[in-house]
Structure formats: structure tokens, C-alpha cells
Amino acid sequence: MKQHLVKIKSIKHVTHDVLQIVTERPQMYNFTPGQATEIAINKDGWTDEKRPFTFTSLPENDFLEFIIKTYPAHKGVTNELLQLGKNDELILHDVFGAIEYKGEGVFIAGGAGVTPYICIFRYLQSKNETGGNKLIFANKTKDDIILALEFKELLGENFINILSDELTDEFAHGQIDEEFLKENIAGFDQQYYICGPPPMMEAIQKQLTMLGIDKNSITTEKI
């Protein structure tokens, strides 16, 4: 497995617990929208602690960007990322990923599960091919919504949010269930993409199947 050492060019918060990290891009290091890599931190005690993170920059950019949800209480890799700054180094590994754009449809995400879709939607926008794609995004609170303004600009009314832990006039409240899906999807002849916590992905896949969606039209990140 080849490793690539890259320096951080910038690092900042995009929500209260989500970082945007921009790094150098190694030569001949290619990916397609939706793919990811394993990242470790080039610091004593952390070089073997690899975690998967999705590319959110475009394939043609001369830098790499990652949008990463942090969990300080876990005292793990994401907490250590919070301690880093410009010119600190990360170790990148091979590129992988199961989320791949297969055509227009409905993207369903829970929390940080939205990250594979960021690159996909940015790529589609760069080609003026956003079309009728729709994003259904589940979070706990309004403050947890990653890149809310960008998604609103990209998708307009096709950016649909639901919050489990906060009541607002702006967004639906509760969980993504069969009834919510029926209200927000139209037509079986399209693609469905699911990414989020494994229990959520399993539940939504079952709900879509119950609604008559062909399992071959459903793409999920590997559980």
C-alpha cells in the first residue's frame, strides 16, 4: 500500500464540530467523486491510526479537501485533527469507495454521511448537470447541517432537511421513515443513494424496497 505525505494548507471549522482540511495533492493521485482514502496523522503515536475520509474537492483541483466530523470525547484521530494547523502533515493511503454517481435521483444522508455527496454535487454543478437531483439530509439540530448554504444554492427546493432533536418552522422534525419518503420522492425510475450510520442505511434501504424501489437502483456505502 503506497503512502503519500502531504502538508495541510488550511484548516478551519465549517460547523461547531466539522472541520474543513485542505492539503497538498500528490502527483498522479486520482479519484472519482464519492471516493475516499484512509488518513493518518504524521505524529508520534498516530501514524498507524488510519481513518476513512471522503474527498470533497473536485478531481481536477490541484489541492485536496476533506470535510470531517470530529468527536473530541472519543480522544481519537478526529480529536487529534483538532490540534493541527497549517504545515502539519497527514499520511494518505489508497483511494476507495462505493458511492458512485449512476444517474439522476434521490440522495439520502445522515450527518457526516453527506460527505461523499459533496464532491458529487460540486462535480455535477461544474458540468451544469445538477438537474433534478434531490438531497434528503437528516441531522439532530439545525447547527449540525453541513454546508447548508452551499447545498441550498446548489439544489434549491430539492434540498430537504429533517431534524430529530430540534423543532423549527423551517424543517421537518423526526426520523426518515416510509411516510416521509413517500412525501418527498416521486417516481421509481431513478437512482437512490444512501449514506450514514449503518442502522440508518439498513432501515432506509428496507423502506425503499417496501415502497417498490428496485434494489438495483439503490447505492449504499459498504456497511
Secondary structure, DSSP 8 states (H G I E B T S, - for coil): ---EEEEEEEEEEEETTEEEEEEE--TT----TT-EEEEEESSTTTTT--EEEEB-S-TT-SEEEEEEE--GGGTSHHHHHTT--TT-EEEEEEEE-S----SSEEEEEEGGGGHHHHHHHHHHHHTT--TT-EEEEEESSGGG-TTHHHHHHHHGGGEEEEESS---SSSEES---HHHHHHH---SSSEEEEESSHHHHHHHHHHHHHTT--GGGEEE---
